[in-house]
Amino acid sequence: MTNEPCRTMLRFCRAVKDHLETRGISQNKLADIVGESSGSISRLLSGKRGNCNISLMESIADALGTTVSDLTREDDDEMVSAAGHSASRMFEK
């Protein structure tokens, strides 16, 4: 059994980091924009901050010009990998 909330947060953090890098925005600048400390954003994006409410996720997405849905969507490689893993179970005895 997978832990979907953890997988969703992992996708969110990975996507946020990608957006920051692509746009040349630092974590410090993101923190300023969303009204969080730079340490808080750093802990969140490194997986060390366990709690993240939807309001903060929405603020981050808005600051990056996207949506939480887009930041948490599985990419094609992830979906293919998950589908292949499920299919392989069909052939197990």
HELIX and SHEET records of a PDB file:
HELIX    1   1 GLU A    4  ARG A   23  1                                  20    
HELIX    2   2 GLN A   27  VAL A   34  1                                   8    
HELIX    3   3 SER A   38  SER A   46  1                                   9    
HELIX    4   4 ILE A   54  ALA A   63  1                                  10    
HELIX    5   5 VAL A   68  THR A   72  1                                   5    
HELIX    6   6 ASP A   76  MET A   90  1                                  15    
END                                                                             
